[in-house]
């Protein structure tokens, strides 16, 4: 099948989702957003940058804001030197933001040196510069903002998960996306000796379709030309109209094209020079990070395994909650045990914080009853995958979720796994009707089923019989 035929097939599968009844109970919340939006911050927080601003000796013309968060804002701009559209990221001026930005630039420059053409599926740094701003509220002080320039990308992987209504993306589409992510990780780990440390759906973005890119360049170039004669009118909705010009159908085509790039190296480090011990977003955090046992490139592999599971099912693999009886870390460790089994004693002994969670028998005293479920059974019983498909997916993901980091698969090994072969039979995935039959397992109180599995054994819930039937051997 050609690339165009493959993309067309994926787009048709995405379109067919609209005709199916929604089953997943996972809802859109502020935590699920593409970015941590902070639109209320004034332009002064981002160096006074706003539509119509010129940066770096009038090389870049700002068209509008693409998005913003607590640390930075990203703007759509026109590069008069290269005659193309670009994304300009402006960091806030606090000292710790500046220090983090400089560390990130050093990493990004290293990535660019090893891949000058930008062919690898990681974000490509085009330029960086310093912006000084003395505006804002009095007393007016000259503030430094670090700016970085990148290619313009499309939607995040989280947007695809939402598009599929948190019920899982088409299986072959997930395979292509997984290959791209793993290729990016192999490049980072093998060629660059870099650990991302914050891999999650928000930090993987899709490339624009040729149609989207052509339209964007045309519109941005028109505004840039008009700006030279002072006839350009910058509207706050310009960016939205440019990026969404062809509506949801072209967004589906963007997803179906399945060309992804790993972004946001603000928390990344080298294998030989680490900046922090507290790494990763909660749902994608590896066990060694929780117990303080150090980390290496295998931490990214764990995150990738959690993320691929999420694309396949629409659910977090691990979404721990703390209670009065146990903390969130303990809940997280217990969830891991339910999927991958008891932690080996030699691994537990490595952790600087293991004593906070484990007793001398390497058990979690705050959570005395932990029932092993296993990934294969979870996929089959809760998500309706056939037994063969559940076994295939589990065989692919389990090597990425090994407790001992040194036994975890490398990105290259994962890329070569037979499950990712697009010609492999992917039939046998059922609907998710089982989930709605057992509210204690699939309801809002237990978004991934693991909490319910453990909590039900402790609470002696009325749903215990249903639980035993669902997860029986």
N, C-alpha and C positions, 0 to 999 in steps of 0.2 A: 504494500500500500504506500503510495506517495505521501509526502509530507502534507500536501494540500488536501488529499483525500482523507488523511488521518484527522486533520484539523476540522474538516467539514463534518466528519463523523462525530467528533467530540462536541462540536457546536450543536448538532442535532440532538445529541443526548442531553445536553444542558437545557435546550429548549423544551424537551419532553418533561422535564422536572415540573414545569408550571402546571401540567395537567394532572399531577398526582396529588392526592390528599396529604397534608402535612402531618407527620407523626411525631417528630422530635419535640421534646419538651424544653430543649435549650432555647433560651430567648436572647434577643439582642439587648445587651446592656452596655453601660459606659465602658466596662472592662473589655468589651469585645470590639471596640472601635479600631479603625485602621491606624489611627495615631492618637496620642494623648493630646487631644485638642485643647488649646489654651487661647482661643481667639480673642478673649477679653483683654489680653495684654496689649498695651499701647505700642505704637511703632518705635518709640524711644527705647524699648527693651531690646529691639533688634536693630540698633544703630540708625534709627530713623528711616529705615528702608520701607518704601511704599510704592505703589504703582506710579511709574513715571520717573523713578529715581535712576540716576546713573551711578555706576560703581566702577572702580579701578580705571580712573582717567577716561571715563565715558566709553569703556569697552563694553560694559554690560548695561542693558536697559531692562529695568524691572517691569514686567507686565502685570503680575498679580501674585497673590499668595496661593501656593499649592496645599500647604498644611503647616501646622505649628504644634509645638509641645512645650514642656516646661523648660527645656534646655536650648531649643533653637527653633527657627522658622525656615521653611523652604519656599523659595519663590521661583516662578516661571520667568525666564529672562531671555533676551536675545543677545547673542555674542556677535558684535559687529566685525570682529577679526575673523572668526571662523564661519560667519554667516549661517548660523544655525541656532535652534532653540536649545537652551540649557536649563538646568535646575541649580539655583544658587542657595546654599545652606548658610544661614547667618546665625552664629552662636551668640548667646547672651554674654554679657561682659564681666560677670563675677569671676574672680581669680580661678576658682576650681573649674569653671566651665572652660576658661582659656587653656588651662593646663591639660584638661581632658581632650580638647580640640587639637592641641599640638601633638599629643600622643597619637591621636587618631590619624592625623596627617602623615606622621612618620610611617605608620603602618600602611596607609593607602599609597604612599609613594613607593614603598617596597613592593606592593602588589602591582603597581603600574610598571616598575622597572622590569619585573619578570613577565609581564604580559602587556607590552606597549600598544598592541592593537586592540586590547580590550575584548579578546575572544572568549575568555573564561567566564563562566556564569557567576561572576562577582562584580559588584559595582566598580566603575572605572573613574578615577579622579582625573578631571581635565585640567584643573587649575586651583590655586589657593592664594589668598591675599589677606592683608589686614585692613580693617576699616576703623577709622577713628571718628568718633561722634561726640560732639560737645553740646548737644541739645538737651531737651527734657526739662524737668522741673529744676528750679534753682536749689542749691547752688550748682551752677553748670560746671561739670568737670569733664575733662576729655577722657572718654571711655574707649577701650579697645574691643573690637569684635572680630573674631576669626571667621573668615568666609571660605567656603569650599564650593567648587563647581563640578557638577556631574551631568551625565546624560539624563534626559527626562524619561522616567519609567511610568508604568501604568498602575494597575491595581495591586493590592497586596494579596498574599495567599489567603489571608483571613477573609478577604472579600469573596474569594471562590467558595470557601467553607460556608459563608453566609448565603451566597447565591444558591448553593445546594441545600439550603434550609436546614443546615446542621444534620443532614441525614447521609452524608457521604457523597463524594464526587465519583463520577464514572471510573471504573477500575483501571482501564487502560490509560486514561488521562492521569490518574494518580501515579501510574508507573513512569510515564514520561517526565512528570514533574519531579518524582523521586530521583530519577537518574540525573536530572539537572542539579538538584540540591547536592547529591552525593559527589557529582563531578566537581562542583564548587568546593566542597569540603576537602576532597582529595587534593585539589590545587592548593588550598590554604595550608593543609597539614604537611603535604609532601614537598611541594616546591618552595613555599614561603615560610614554613615553620610557624604558622600563626594559628592561635586558638580564638575562635569567634566569641565564645562564652555567653552569647545571648541569642541563640538560634530559636526562632519562634515564627509563627505565620506572619506576624506584622513585619518581620525583617526579611521576608522573601517577597520580591516584587516581579510582576510580569512585564515583559517588554511590550511596547505599543505595537499595534498592527501597522503594516505599511500605510494603510488608509488613514489611520489616526495620526501617524507621524507626518504624513504629507499635508494633511489639513492643518495640523498644529503649526508646522513650519511656515505654511502659507499665511495663516492669520497673524502669527507673531511677526513675520517679516513685514507684513503690511503695516502693522502698528509701529514697528521700528522705523520704517521709511517715513511714515507720517510724522513721527516724533522729531525727525530732523528738520521738518518745516513747521514745527509747532502746531500741527493740525490734528495730532492724535488725541483722542478722547479715551481716557482710561476709566473703565467702568468696573465696579467691584465684581460683577458677574462675568467679566471677560474670560477669566480662567475656567470657570465652570462651563461656560458655553463652548469654549475651545476643546476642553478635555472630554466633554460628553456630547460632542456634535452629532454623533451617529446613534446615540441612544443605547439601550441595553443590548441590542442585537450585536453591535460591534464590540461591546464589552465581553459578551460571550465568545466572540471570535478571538479576542485577546486571550481569554482563558484557554480556549481550544488550541491556540498556537503553541501554548505550553512552554514558552521560552522564559525561564526564570533567572533572576539574579539575587544573590545574597547581598543584603545591604547592612548599613549601620554598624560600623566598626568602632563605635564610641566606647565599648566595653571590652574590645579585643586586646590580645596581648601576644607576645612571642612565647614560644615554648621555653626559651631560656631566660625570659624576663617577664614575670607576671606582676600585675599592678594591684590585684585584689584577691582576697580569699573568698569573699562573698559574691558568688557569681550566679548567673542564670535566673530567668523568670521562673516563678514557683512551679508551674505545671510541667516545665521542661527541665527541672533541676535533677542532676544526677545524685546518686546516693553518697558518693565520696564528698561532694560539696556540702551535704547536710551534716555529715559526721566530722568534717574537717580533716579529711585524709589526703589532702592535696589533689591536684588534677592535672591532666594533660589533654591532648587532642581528643582522647576518647570521651571527654565530657560533651563535646559537640555531637558525637555519634549517638549518645544517649538521647540528647535533645531531638536529633533527627528521627530516631525511632518513635518517640512520643508524638512528634509532629506528623509523621506519615500515618500513624494510627488515627490521628485526629482528622486528617484529610479523608481517610477511608471511611470513617464512621460518623464524623461530625461531632464527636464527643472527645473531651479530654481523656487521656488514659489515666492520669492522676490529677485529681482536683481536691486536695486535702482540706479539711476544716478542723479547727481547734475547738475544744469544748472545755468545760470546767474540770473534766477528768484527765484530759491529755492535751498537749499542745499540737500545733499544726505540723511541726516537724515529725512528731511521733505518729500522727495520722498518716503522713506521707510515707514514712518508712513501713508502716503496716500495710498500706496499699501496695507498695512494691513487693512485699513478701507474699501477698495474695496472688500476684502475677508471676513472680520469678522464683519464689521459694525463700526459705530461711537464709539469712546472711551468714556466710562462712565466718568462723571465729577469727581466722587470721586477718580478714578484712575489717571486722569490727575493731580489732585491737589496734589498727592503724589510726583510728579517728581521735582527734584531739577532744571532740565533744561526745564521744561514744558513751562515756559514763553518765551523761545527762539523760540518755535514752534507754540504754541497755543494762540489764543486770549481769551477774557473773556467768549466767547460763546463755548469754547472748539473746535473751528474750526481752520483749517490751513489757515491763511490769504494769504499765498504765493501760495496756490493751492486751489482756491475758489470752483471749481467744482469737486467733487469726487462722482463717480457713483458706487453704491454697485452692485457687480456682484455675489458674493457668490461662494463658492468652488464647490458646486454641478453643478451649471451652467457652470462654467469654465471647469470642467472635461468633461461634456457632449458636449458643443459647440466647444471647442477648441481641445480637445484631443480625441474626438470620442468615449468616453465611453458611453455605453447604459445608459438610464435614471436610471434603477434599479441599475446598477453597480456604477454610479456616486453617487447615494444616499447612497449606502453602504459604499463607500470609504469616502465620506464626513462625514457620521455618525461616522466613525472610527477616522478621523483626526481632526474634529472640536473641540472635547473635549481637544485635545492637543494644540489647538491654541486659547484658551480662553484668552481674553485680561487681565482680572484680574488673577494674578498668583494663588491666593487662590482657584479659581474655575477650574483651569486646572486639568485634570485627572492625577492620579498617574500612574507610570509605571505598577504596578500590575494590575490596572483597565484596562489599555490599552491591556495588555496581555490576559485578559479574554474577550475581545470584540468578539462577534460572527463573525465579518468579517474575523478574522484570522483563522477560521475553514477551513482546507484544503478541507473538503467535501462540503463546501458551493459552490453553482453554481457561476462560474466566467465567464460564457459566456456573450457575448454581448459587447465585446470591439471591436470597429471598427478601421479601419486604421485612419491615420491623414491627409486624403486628404483635409479636410476643411481648415487646416492651410495654405496650399500653395495657396488656392483660394483668400485669403485676405492678401496681403503682409504687410499691415499696422498692422496686428495682429500677423502674424507668421513670418515676415521677420527678417533680421539681426538687424534692428534697435530696435526691441522689442522682445527680446528672450523669454519672458514669457507671453506676451499678456496683462499684467496689465498696463504697461506704455501706450500702444496703446489705451486701453480702456479709460483712463483718458485724455491723450493728444489729442485724436481725438475730444472729446467734447469741448476742448478749442480752437483747431485750425480750427474747422469747415472743416475738411479734406474732400476731395472728396470720402473718404472711409466711411464717416459717415453712409451712407445708408446701406452699408455692415455690419458695426458695429451694427446698430440697429437690423438688421435682425438676426445677429448671437447671440445677447444677449437679444433678445426680450422675454417678459414673455410668 
